[in-house]
Amino acid sequence: MENLYSLRAGYATIGQGAGPMLVTAKAGLFDKHGLHVEVRLMDGARGVVRGLMGGEIQFGNLACPALLRANLRAGADLVFLTGGINQQFLMGRPGIDSRRELTGGKVGFVDDGGLNDILAYFVMDQLKKEGISGVQIVPTTSGRKKIERLLHGESDAEIITPPEAIEAKRQGCRILVDFAEYGLNFALGGIAARRAYIREHDKVTRGFVKAYVEGMHRYRTDRAFTVQVQQEYSGISDRSIAEETYDVTQPGMPAIPRPVLPALKIALDVMARKLPEAKKADAQQFVDGRFISELVEGGFISLLYGK
């Protein structure tokens, strides 16, 4: 296509959270809305933040802690334009069948200030409220190595996201906590950009968000295509794992991917333990939801879903 506006977008990891943006790209929906988007894998959420601030990318898909910390500590001007997928589970090693069996146990903690740490602190609080005592947090790693730690008994529970969570389940690990129980499954991340870029490129931002929303619709309604895309970018050789990842994440995905303020507030509350600046922060300051609202009010999303 001619006369497409060229830009770059990045995503943090190859987990299922990047799915909607990559489906959008693979389906040609950015092109449809006048954009030529080069999508690239960054070095985690911090890499996405660095890319946004340095101009390497203009839009980024990431979980919220790195964005919140960059704004609070470094004076960044990053905001979430949409919500996204962030399915997470606390999974127990083989032999542990319920969260009550974690009494006196060990939960993995990455200690890098990322999403894992937010959820680890959060779930520790929830376990205490349920009377599950003596749980310790112990150093852990990332990705598939968490599964090895569980299988070797180095930890009793780890926070794992699909597709690794599906692999862990097939090796005898159990889901002890689904963070969807607390409204945190599709609420702790999404598409972000700099406020300065948004001001200077209003039309481009509007087109990017519109394409992403249409891509979210494609993700939700076209299982075969989405599974194929997930296999390609995640390097999953076993199609059944990609299919189960889709089946786990699709049901709760919102048709309207708004940034979720209550979930950002939970993240800020947890971060305030080590980051004093988070105590008085308002979740609203990290969100620009007007582009999603325009699509709702203009009937674009209703038209997509035929209602």
Rosetta silent file (secondary structure, phi, psi, omega in degrees, C-alpha in Angstrom):
SEQUENCE: MENLYSLRAGYATIGQGAGPMLVTAKAGLFDKHGLHVEVRLMDGARGVVRGLMGGEIQFGNLACPALLRANLRAGADLVFLTGGINQQFLMGRPGIDSRRELTGGKVGFVDDGGLNDILAYFVMDQLKKEGISGVQIVPTTSGRKKIERLLHGESDAEIITPPEAIEAKRQGCRILVDFAEYGLNFALGGIAARRAYIREHDKVTRGFVKAYVEGMHRYRTDRAFTVQVQQEYSGISDRSIAEETYDVTQPGMPAIPRPVLPALKIALDVMARKLPEAKKADAQQFVDGRFISELVEGGFISLLYGK
SCORE:     score description
SCORE:     0.000 S_00000001
   1 L     0.000  147.937 -179.183    0.000    0.000    0.000 S_00000001
   2 L   -95.173  159.214  172.501    1.141    3.530   -0.713 S_00000001
   3 L    61.372   33.353  174.615    1.346    6.531    1.586 S_00000001
   4 L   -85.304  141.643  177.619    1.484    4.570    4.812 S_00000001
   5 E   -82.462  123.293 -175.387    2.931    6.367    7.828 S_00000001
   6 E   -90.699  136.545  176.587    5.941    4.372    9.073 S_00000001
   7 E  -156.785  175.412 -178.690    6.636    3.804   12.761 S_00000001
   8 E  -125.348  142.886  176.519    7.935    1.171   15.178 S_00000001
   9 E  -131.168  145.863 -177.968    6.240   -0.651   18.037 S_00000001
  10 E  -125.910  156.949  175.035    7.808   -2.939   20.609 S_00000001
  11 E  -131.047  154.801 -168.044    6.705   -5.674   22.976 S_00000001
  12 L   -76.974  -47.192 -174.897    8.330   -6.834   26.186 S_00000001
  13 L  -143.647  173.757 -178.840    8.397  -10.643   25.984 S_00000001
  14 L   -88.866   10.348  176.980    7.221  -13.538   23.840 S_00000001
  15 L   -68.282  178.705 -174.606    4.448  -14.454   26.307 S_00000001
  16 H   -66.491  -13.898 -179.482    0.753  -14.281   25.456 S_00000001
  17 H   -62.422  -27.300 -179.454    0.565  -10.588   26.429 S_00000001
  18 H   -82.467   -7.417 -173.371    1.968   -9.557   23.053 S_00000001
  19 H   -50.016  -55.150 -176.589   -0.689  -11.563   21.214 S_00000001
  20 H   -58.791  -39.983 -179.274   -3.204   -8.834   20.297 S_00000001
  21 H   -68.633  -38.371 -179.609   -0.568   -6.472   18.884 S_00000001
  22 H   -73.734  -34.131  172.993    1.073   -9.210   16.831 S_00000001
  23 H   -62.769  -41.978  177.894   -2.292  -10.447   15.563 S_00000001
  24 H   -57.249  -44.961 -179.019   -3.034   -6.852   14.557 S_00000001
  25 H   -68.258  -47.984 -176.702    0.203   -6.693   12.590 S_00000001
  26 H   -64.803  -30.651 -179.376   -0.078  -10.142   10.999 S_00000001
  27 L   -81.511   -2.382  179.422   -3.674   -9.496    9.940 S_00000001
  28 L    75.186   20.585 -174.711   -2.631   -6.316    8.099 S_00000001
  29 H   -79.431  -28.126  172.994   -4.819   -4.128   10.280 S_00000001
  30 H   -63.562  -44.922  177.849   -2.185   -1.451   10.897 S_00000001
  31 H   -59.029  -42.774 -179.229   -1.866   -1.095    7.126 S_00000001
  32 H   -55.865  -33.588 -177.726   -5.639   -0.936    6.844 S_00000001
  33 L  -101.671   23.983  169.246   -5.617    2.118    9.106 S_00000001
  34 L    86.139   17.862 -175.646   -2.830    3.908    7.251 S_00000001
  35 E  -125.653  136.627  168.851    0.211    2.747    9.204 S_00000001
  36 E  -103.207  107.659 -173.144    3.283    0.726    8.326 S_00000001
  37 E  -111.220  119.497  171.630    4.321   -0.670   11.704 S_00000001
  38 E   -88.913  117.607 -177.469    7.578   -2.508   12.288 S_00000001
  39 E  -100.953  129.389 -177.732    7.040   -4.657   15.368 S_00000001
  40 E  -134.187  149.498  175.836   10.103   -5.682   17.368 S_00000001
  41 E   -81.072  127.403  179.250   10.873   -7.652   20.530 S_00000001
  42 L  -100.122  179.553 -179.497   12.461   -5.476   23.205 S_00000001
  43 L   -90.952   72.749  179.955   14.490   -6.452   26.264 S_00000001
  44 H    72.992 -175.876 -178.614   11.596   -6.850   28.700 S_00000001
  45 H   -63.335  -37.144  178.080    9.318   -4.098   30.013 S_00000001
  46 H   -65.064  -34.771  176.306   12.291   -1.908   30.916 S_00000001
  47 H   -65.404  -36.979  176.388   13.494   -2.246   27.350 S_00000001
  48 H   -63.595  -44.693  178.874   10.107   -1.056   26.122 S_00000001
  49 H   -60.379  -47.151  179.001   10.326    1.978   28.411 S_00000001
  50 H   -60.187  -41.123  179.943   13.839    2.784   27.197 S_00000001
  51 H   -64.016  -40.348  178.364   12.706    2.387   23.609 S_00000001
  52 H   -66.522  -45.260 -176.819    9.773    4.735   24.085 S_00000001
  53 H   -71.066  -30.693 -178.732   11.829    7.373   25.870 S_00000001
  54 H   -91.144   -4.031  178.631   14.702    7.167   23.398 S_00000001
  55 L    84.163    5.840  178.206   12.516    7.225   20.296 S_00000001
  56 L   -66.648  -36.403  175.211   13.488    3.737   19.145 S_00000001
  57 L  -130.231  158.120 -179.561    9.797    2.825   19.210 S_00000001
  58 L  -104.896  -26.729  177.191    6.680    4.993   19.277 S_00000001
  59 E  -132.920  144.849 -178.179    4.238    2.516   20.872 S_00000001
  60 E  -137.794  142.677  175.299    4.975   -0.251   23.339 S_00000001
  61 E  -103.734  118.669 -175.533    3.179   -3.277   24.756 S_00000001
  62 E  -159.004  162.405  171.930    4.185   -3.865   28.376 S_00000001
  63 E   -78.128  163.107 -166.487    3.068   -4.595   31.924 S_00000001
  64 H   -75.762  -30.431 -171.007    2.558   -1.612   34.189 S_00000001
  65 H   -56.312  -43.891 -177.901    5.336   -1.626   36.852 S_00000001
  66 H   -64.253  -37.840  178.041    8.143   -0.407   34.581 S_00000001
  67 H   -67.096  -45.690 -179.668    5.945    2.378   33.205 S_00000001
  68 H   -61.499  -44.354 -178.124    4.772    3.479   36.656 S_00000001
  69 H   -65.444  -39.867  179.719    8.320    3.470   38.023 S_00000001
  70 H   -63.560  -38.834  178.210    9.690    5.447   35.065 S_00000001
  71 H   -69.707  -44.168 -174.160    7.060    8.131   35.575 S_00000001
  72 H   -75.593  -36.802 -174.351    7.416    8.304   39.349 S_00000001
  73 H   -96.468  -36.567 -171.999   11.192    8.066   39.588 S_00000001
  74 H  -111.567    3.105  178.427   12.495    9.450   36.312 S_00000001
  75 L    68.784   26.216  178.354    9.796   11.964   35.364 S_00000001
  76 L   -67.968  162.912 -178.196    8.823   10.081   32.205 S_00000001
  77 L  -118.183   43.996 -176.311    5.626   11.081   30.388 S_00000001
  78 E   -90.446  141.519  177.553    4.346    7.612   29.522 S_00000001
  79 E  -138.876  151.966  172.492    0.653    6.668   29.547 S_00000001
  80 E   -84.135  131.266  176.733   -1.414    3.614   28.760 S_00000001
  81 L   -96.383  -26.244 -178.955   -3.747    4.068   25.807 S_00000001
  82 L  -141.585  168.837  165.550   -5.344    0.630   26.065 S_00000001
  83 L   -89.560 -175.233 -178.996   -5.570   -2.370   28.289 S_00000001
  84 L  -158.795 -156.704  176.871   -4.182   -5.723   27.206 S_00000001
  85 L  -105.304  137.108  172.470   -3.730   -9.345   28.223 S_00000001
  86 L  -152.320   58.665 -179.951   -1.818  -10.290   31.351 S_00000001
  87 L   -67.743  126.732 -178.971   -3.006  -13.722   32.411 S_00000001
  88 L  -138.728  145.553  178.524   -0.998  -14.867   35.419 S_00000001
  89 E  -133.030  145.899  165.116   -1.210  -17.853   37.749 S_00000001
  90 E   -91.953  116.436 -175.279    0.393  -18.887   41.013 S_00000001
  91 E  -112.973  135.551 -179.356    1.302  -22.485   40.283 S_00000001
  92 E   -94.493  152.560  177.882    2.282  -25.104   42.843 S_00000001
  93 L   -65.914  162.576  175.991    4.864  -27.827   42.400 S_00000001
  94 L   -54.765  133.658 -177.962    3.692  -31.421   41.861 S_00000001
  95 L   103.165  -18.617  175.203    2.176  -32.705   45.091 S_00000001
  96 L  -103.017  116.134 -172.909    0.688  -29.368   46.140 S_00000001
  97 L  -106.724  -12.679  179.217   -2.976  -29.349   45.193 S_00000001
  98 L  -147.081  159.969 -178.581   -4.345  -26.279   46.996 S_00000001
  99 H   -65.168  -26.427  179.918   -3.097  -22.934   48.231 S_00000001
 100 H   -63.344  -24.668  179.091   -3.661  -24.019   51.844 S_00000001
 101 H   -77.349    1.429  176.523   -0.784  -26.457   51.407 S_00000001
 102 H   -84.443   -3.179  177.155    1.550  -23.478   50.995 S_00000001
 103 L   -52.218  122.546 -178.088    1.661  -22.970   54.765 S_00000001
 104 L    74.807    9.729 -175.911    5.364  -22.694   55.601 S_00000001
 105 L   -93.374 -173.782 -175.314    6.209  -22.924   51.904 S_00000001
 106 E  -122.695  128.431  177.377    8.331  -20.925   49.469 S_00000001
 107 E  -112.650  133.347 -178.477    7.065  -18.623   46.705 S_00000001
 108 E   -68.750  142.157 -175.886    9.428  -17.452   43.965 S_00000001
 109 E  -141.388  116.150 -174.997   10.310  -13.759   43.829 S_00000001
 110 L   -71.083  -35.848  179.295   12.344  -12.272   40.959 S_00000001
 111 L    63.724   43.278  174.810   13.202   -9.054   42.854 S_00000001
 112 L  -119.260    8.649  179.627   13.574   -6.880   39.769 S_00000001
 113 L    77.595    9.028 -177.685   10.653   -4.547   40.473 S_00000001
 114 L   -90.143 -165.904 -175.682    8.637   -6.075   37.648 S_00000001
 115 H   -62.394  -38.633  178.903    5.186   -7.610   37.415 S_00000001
 116 H   -54.266  -43.004 -176.961    6.259  -10.837   39.117 S_00000001
 117 H   -69.423  -39.795  176.689    7.203   -8.911   42.240 S_00000001
 118 H   -57.827  -47.864 -176.894    3.943   -6.924   42.292 S_00000001
 119 H   -71.190  -33.313  178.365    1.943  -10.137   42.078 S_00000001
 120 H   -63.862  -48.740  177.423    4.152  -11.956   44.605 S_00000001
 121 H   -61.149  -42.403 -178.585    3.609   -9.264   47.257 S_00000001
 122 H   -61.854  -46.881 -176.894   -0.073   -9.108   46.383 S_00000001
 123 H   -70.908  -30.742  175.447   -0.636  -12.849   46.664 S_00000001
 124 H   -60.469  -41.663  177.348    1.317  -13.020   49.928 S_00000001
 125 H   -62.731  -42.303 -179.244   -1.162  -10.529   51.388 S_00000001
 126 H   -65.165  -40.600  178.880   -4.096  -12.577   50.088 S_00000001
 127 H   -62.783  -40.836  178.064   -2.689  -15.794   51.564 S_00000001
 128 H   -61.848  -40.490  179.018   -2.292  -14.113   54.959 S_00000001
 129 H   -63.231  -27.868  179.854   -5.910  -12.963   54.817 S_00000001
 130 L   -89.146    4.519  178.132   -6.915  -16.582   54.222 S_00000001
 131 L    81.209   16.430  178.882   -4.945  -17.705   57.282 S_00000001
 132 L   -92.314  107.752 -168.222   -2.154  -19.321   55.289 S_00000001
 133 L  -109.349  167.229  173.394    0.907  -18.509   57.369 S_00000001
 134 L    72.922   13.694 -179.961    4.666  -18.903   57.288 S_00000001
 135 L   -77.388  133.740  179.582    4.992  -18.453   53.532 S_00000001
 136 E  -112.368  152.761  170.400    8.407  -17.140   52.482 S_00000001
 137 E  -102.297  135.594 -176.284    9.533  -15.492   49.290 S_00000001
 138 E  -127.732  152.712 -178.767   12.719  -16.912   47.792 S_00000001
 139 E   -59.449  139.494  178.094   14.846  -15.803   44.811 S_00000001
 140 L  -136.159 -171.680 -178.555   13.695  -17.151   41.478 S_00000001
 141 L  -122.708 -152.127 -178.670   14.363  -16.715   37.770 S_00000001
 142 L  -133.917  168.577  175.210   12.162  -16.130   34.732 S_00000001
 143 L    62.404 -145.092 -174.341   10.510  -18.030   31.893 S_00000001
 144 L   -67.639  -17.859  179.024   10.665  -21.802   31.614 S_00000001
 145 H   -64.865  -22.428  176.174   13.317  -22.055   34.326 S_00000001
 146 H   -63.938  -36.151  178.596   10.524  -21.476   36.837 S_00000001
 147 H   -62.825  -42.992  178.943    9.063  -24.813   35.803 S_00000001
 148 H   -60.594  -39.857  179.513   12.393  -26.504   36.533 S_00000001
 149 H   -62.172  -41.581  178.710   12.461  -24.927   39.996 S_00000001
 150 H   -66.050  -44.605 -177.450    9.014  -26.333   40.743 S_00000001
 151 H   -66.471  -29.765  179.482    9.858  -29.796   39.428 S_00000001
 152 L   -92.108    0.986  178.526   13.077  -29.880   41.474 S_00000001
 153 L    73.615   17.466  179.103   11.370  -28.624   44.645 S_00000001
 154 L   -74.089  -21.608  171.548   13.466  -25.453   44.799 S_00000001
 155 L  -144.492  158.757 -179.557   10.253  -23.523   45.349 S_00000001
 156 L   -94.202  -21.728  179.003    6.727  -24.580   46.250 S_00000001
 157 E  -154.188  146.324  179.487    4.961  -22.057   44.031 S_00000001
 158 E  -137.418  149.176  173.919    5.854  -19.729   41.170 S_00000001
 159 E   -87.949  118.835 -172.725    4.002  -17.009   39.296 S_00000001
 160 E  -134.021  143.522  179.025    3.800  -18.197   35.700 S_00000001
 161 L  -112.746  153.192  173.560    2.056  -16.917   32.578 S_00000001
 162 L   -63.225  150.931    4.590    0.938  -18.886   29.515 S_00000001
 163 L   -82.090  -10.765 -179.747    2.274  -20.596   27.487 S_00000001
 164 H   -59.065  -34.205  179.980    4.744  -21.653   30.208 S_00000001
 165 H   -62.842  -35.004  178.294    1.815  -22.142   32.599 S_00000001
 166 H   -68.389  -41.828  178.067    0.314  -24.687   30.211 S_00000001
 167 H   -62.088  -42.870  179.883    3.633  -26.551   30.023 S_00000001
 168 H   -62.587  -41.710  179.212    3.875  -26.544   33.837 S_00000001
 169 H   -60.454  -39.904 -178.921    0.355  -27.904   34.161 S_00000001
 170 H   -70.814  -16.598  178.147    1.177  -30.782   31.822 S_00000001
 171 L  -101.090   17.016  172.132    4.147  -31.668   34.011 S_00000001
 172 L    99.072    0.962  177.343    2.020  -32.042   37.122 S_00000001
 173 L   -80.159  152.544 -177.262    1.961  -28.495   38.498 S_00000001
 174 E  -117.267  146.265  172.374   -1.368  -27.094   39.705 S_00000001
 175 E   -78.391  117.153  179.840   -2.935  -23.650   39.442 S_00000001
 176 E   -96.932  -35.439  178.000   -3.328  -22.447   43.033 S_00000001
 177 E  -138.084  125.987  169.534   -4.325  -18.845   42.318 S_00000001
 178 E  -100.041  116.048 -175.405   -5.758  -17.403   39.128 S_00000001
 179 H   -65.786   -8.590  171.949   -5.158  -13.666   39.381 S_00000001
 180 H   -63.291  -24.966  177.893   -8.365  -13.206   37.405 S_00000001
 181 H   -58.018  -26.018 -176.548  -10.051  -13.853   40.769 S_00000001
 182 H  -110.205   13.927  178.678   -8.866  -10.375   41.758 S_00000001
 183 L    73.975   22.562 -175.583   -9.536   -8.648   38.445 S_00000001
 184 L  -109.301   14.749 -176.782   -5.861   -8.645   37.509 S_00000001
 185 L   -79.716  -38.624 -178.603   -5.931  -10.869   34.450 S_00000001
 186 L  -124.200   37.492 -167.856   -6.412   -8.247   31.724 S_00000001
 187 L  -132.510   -4.868 -173.047   -5.677   -5.151   33.698 S_00000001
 188 L  -109.845   29.977  178.410   -1.993   -4.713   34.400 S_00000001
 189 E  -178.624 -171.077 -179.578   -0.677   -3.671   31.038 S_00000001
 190 E   152.027 -156.228  179.919   -1.447   -2.674   27.486 S_00000001
 191 E   -92.634  129.847 -178.396   -0.298   -0.268   24.780 S_00000001
 192 E  -126.433  159.782  175.855    1.629    2.794   25.961 S_00000001
 193 E  -155.795  169.073  175.940    3.181    5.877   24.388 S_00000001
 194 E   -79.802  141.235  176.389    4.729    9.193   25.416 S_00000001
 195 H   -58.887  -39.089 -179.323    2.322   12.066   26.000 S_00000001
 196 H   -62.338  -40.670  179.106    4.579   14.307   23.926 S_00000001
 197 H   -66.259  -41.966 -179.568    4.375   11.911   20.987 S_00000001
 198 H   -60.267  -43.716 -179.905    0.589   11.648   21.323 S_00000001
 199 H   -61.242  -40.415 -175.657    0.221   15.441   21.262 S_00000001
 200 H   -83.604  -16.717 -175.855    2.349   15.745   18.143 S_00000001
 201 L  -134.748   57.026 -176.761    0.875   12.707   16.365 S_00000001
 202 H   -60.348  -46.230 -177.210   -2.788   12.669   17.293 S_00000001
 203 H   -65.787  -40.980  178.547   -3.957   11.154   14.008 S_00000001
 204 H   -63.297  -44.724  179.495   -1.287    8.436   14.083 S_00000001
 205 H   -61.414  -43.218  179.276   -2.171    7.545   17.682 S_00000001
 206 H   -61.004  -42.280  178.904   -5.843    7.380   16.817 S_00000001
 207 H   -66.456  -39.589 -179.942   -5.082    5.042   13.911 S_00000001
 208 H   -63.760  -46.978 -178.806   -2.829    2.811   16.015 S_00000001
 209 H   -65.124  -39.971  179.835   -5.435    2.397   18.763 S_00000001
 210 H   -62.988  -44.259  178.115   -8.207    1.777   16.231 S_00000001
 211 H   -62.870  -41.831 -179.281   -6.141   -0.915   14.518 S_00000001
 212 H   -62.950  -42.241  178.577   -5.278   -2.499   17.884 S_00000001
 213 H   -62.538  -40.356  177.234   -8.943   -2.632   18.903 S_00000001
 214 H   -67.998  -35.109  175.985   -9.768   -4.318   15.606 S_00000001
 215 H   -66.213  -36.655  175.830   -6.856   -6.688   16.197 S_00000001
 216 H   -61.721  -40.398  176.679   -8.246   -7.510   19.639 S_00000001
 217 H   -62.063  -43.843  178.976  -11.519   -8.404   17.914 S_00000001
 218 H   -62.400  -42.005  177.869   -9.651  -10.660   15.474 S_00000001
 219 H   -58.615  -45.570 -174.484   -7.834  -12.285   18.402 S_00000001
 220 H   -71.957  -26.631 -169.969  -11.087  -12.934   20.238 S_00000001
 221 H  -113.244   -8.326 -177.719  -13.014  -14.291   17.257 S_00000001
 222 L  -125.400   84.285 -174.480  -10.481  -16.132   15.067 S_00000001
 223 H   -61.230  -46.984 -175.281   -8.977  -18.961   17.102 S_00000001
 224 H   -61.994  -44.260 -179.453   -7.095  -20.671   14.263 S_00000001
 225 H   -66.161  -44.056 -178.838   -5.377  -17.494   13.082 S_00000001
 226 H   -63.340  -43.266  178.421   -4.481  -16.379   16.596 S_00000001
 227 H   -61.034  -41.412  178.552   -3.030  -19.782   17.495 S_00000001
 228 H   -61.469  -45.147  179.625   -0.935  -19.696   14.317 S_00000001
 229 H   -63.234  -43.338  179.990    0.420  -16.236   15.166 S_00000001
 230 H   -60.898  -41.931  177.648    1.176  -17.296   18.741 S_00000001
 231 H   -60.174  -42.077 -176.271    3.115  -20.310   17.505 S_00000001
 232 H   -64.519  -50.825 -172.943    5.152  -18.142   15.150 S_00000001
 233 H   -83.399  -22.841 -179.975    6.257  -15.434   17.563 S_00000001
 234 H   -92.989  -12.024 -178.083    6.575  -17.608   20.678 S_00000001
 235 L    69.803   32.068 -179.597    8.383  -20.459   18.973 S_00000001
 236 L   -84.652  115.396 -179.378    5.882  -23.011   20.286 S_00000001
 237 L   -80.451  -29.273 -179.042    6.370  -26.265   18.390 S_00000001
 238 L   -89.609  105.403 -176.777    3.441  -28.014   20.066 S_00000001
 239 H   -59.744  -31.899 -177.431    0.297  -26.492   18.560 S_00000001
 240 H   -64.341  -29.209  176.280   -1.848  -27.909   21.363 S_00000001
 241 H   -69.166  -42.334  176.926    0.003  -25.681   23.875 S_00000001
 242 H   -63.794  -37.683  179.347   -0.756  -22.621   21.748 S_00000001
 243 H   -66.426  -42.849 -179.735   -4.384  -23.747   21.493 S_00000001
 244 H   -69.393  -35.152  174.593   -4.724  -24.206   25.235 S_00000001
 245 H   -58.725  -45.544  177.752   -3.037  -20.833   25.826 S_00000001
 246 H   -60.606  -46.926 -175.727   -5.684  -19.259   23.601 S_00000001
 247 H   -64.957  -29.746  178.281   -8.514  -21.113   25.337 S_00000001
 248 H   -74.131  -38.838 -171.890   -7.287  -19.965   28.761 S_00000001
 249 H   -91.007  -27.708 -171.869   -6.946  -16.303   27.829 S_00000001
 250 L   -65.731  -42.581 -171.009   -9.787  -15.661   25.386 S_00000001
 251 L   -57.330  -37.287 -176.553  -12.926  -15.966   27.567 S_00000001
 252 L   -92.678    1.592 -177.455  -12.177  -13.035   29.840 S_00000001
 253 L   -67.718  129.942 -179.282  -10.779  -10.683   27.212 S_00000001
 254 L   -75.979  141.300  174.020  -12.779   -7.451   27.100 S_00000001
 255 L   -65.585  -30.178  179.052  -14.307   -6.335   23.819 S_00000001
 256 L  -111.181   99.741 -174.313  -13.388   -2.810   24.906 S_00000001
 257 L   -80.775   66.377  177.843   -9.726   -2.887   25.993 S_00000001
 258 L   -74.190  148.913  166.938   -9.750    0.148   28.258 S_00000001
 259 L   -60.783  138.783 -173.190   -6.888    0.753   30.691 S_00000001
 260 L  -103.732  104.892 -174.811   -8.142   -0.538   34.048 S_00000001
 261 H   -63.817  -43.137  179.891   -7.682    2.054   36.775 S_00000001
 262 H   -57.992  -36.597  179.408   -8.510   -0.147   39.822 S_00000001
 263 H   -69.990  -39.487  176.283   -5.778   -2.599   38.807 S_00000001
 264 H   -63.277  -35.369  177.895   -3.236    0.197   38.361 S_00000001
 265 H   -64.262  -41.234  176.730   -4.241    1.418   41.840 S_00000001
 266 H   -60.456  -44.238  179.832   -3.491   -2.055   43.246 S_00000001
 267 H   -61.412  -43.055  179.135   -0.083   -1.981   41.564 S_00000001
 268 H   -63.333  -40.823  179.633    0.666    1.465   43.018 S_00000001
 269 H   -61.558  -41.816  179.294   -0.389    0.327   46.496 S_00000001
 270 H   -69.586  -42.354 -178.819    1.985   -2.639   46.324 S_00000001
 271 H   -64.995  -25.782 -177.804    4.822   -0.560   44.864 S_00000001
 272 L   -63.016  -16.326  177.165    4.447    1.976   47.674 S_00000001
 273 L   -61.173  -37.228 -177.537    6.180   -0.476   50.018 S_00000001
 274 L  -117.466   -8.329 -175.318    9.508    0.349   48.365 S_00000001
 275 L  -127.741   92.863 -175.682    8.649    3.413   46.298 S_00000001
 276 H   -55.058  -31.723 -178.266    7.397    6.320   48.433 S_00000001
 277 H   -61.887  -22.162 -177.830    6.399    8.296   45.325 S_00000001
 278 H   -76.652  -17.546 -173.845    3.689    5.722   44.631 S_00000001
 279 L   -62.816  -39.294 -175.935    1.805    6.454   47.860 S_00000001
 280 L  -104.704    5.368 -177.016    0.152    9.644   46.657 S_00000001
 281 L   -73.351  144.756  177.198    0.025    8.849   42.951 S_00000001
 282 L  -101.870  126.058 -178.116   -3.337    8.816   41.184 S_00000001
 283 H   -55.499  -30.347 -176.859   -3.800    5.932   38.737 S_00000001
 284 H   -61.437  -27.453 -176.601   -5.572    8.307   36.348 S_00000001
 285 H   -71.027  -10.445 -178.563   -2.328   10.179   35.661 S_00000001
 286 H  -105.659   15.700 -173.313   -0.916    7.124   33.890 S_00000001
 287 E  -134.425  140.410  168.154   -3.812    6.704   31.468 S_00000001
 288 L  -129.844   92.844 -173.354   -5.121    8.417   28.346 S_00000001
 289 L   -95.049    9.144 -173.033   -8.338    6.599   27.538 S_00000001
 290 H   -69.006  -29.009 -178.836   -9.924    9.107   25.171 S_00000001
 291 H   -69.915  -38.622  173.598   -9.021    7.215   21.995 S_00000001
 292 H   -65.026  -43.962 -179.150  -10.819    4.098   23.229 S_00000001
 293 H   -59.618  -39.104  178.199  -13.760    6.242   24.357 S_00000001
 294 H   -60.831  -39.514 -179.295  -14.025    7.764   20.882 S_00000001
 295 H   -69.669  -32.116  175.920  -14.282    4.286   19.361 S_00000001
 296 H   -69.973  -52.322 -175.342  -17.014    3.355   21.826 S_00000001
 297 H   -66.627  -30.723  179.469  -19.015    6.547   21.361 S_00000001
 298 L   -82.046   -5.295  176.764  -18.599    6.479   17.578 S_00000001
 299 L    85.136    5.500 -176.836  -19.968    2.925   17.389 S_00000001
 300 H   -61.647  -44.699 -176.780  -16.807    1.379   15.913 S_00000001
 301 H   -70.428  -39.905  177.120  -16.583   -1.409   18.492 S_00000001
 302 H   -60.912  -38.265  179.650  -20.300   -2.184   18.341 S_00000001
 303 H   -66.034  -39.476  178.350  -20.004   -2.455   14.572 S_00000001
 304 H   -57.197  -43.614 -174.527  -17.090   -4.890   14.884 S_00000001
 305 H   -93.863    2.498  176.138  -19.123   -7.210   17.057 S_00000001
 306 L    68.758   32.583  178.691  -22.367   -6.715   15.177 S_00000001
 307 L  -155.002    0.000    0.000  -24.264   -5.229   18.075 S_00000001
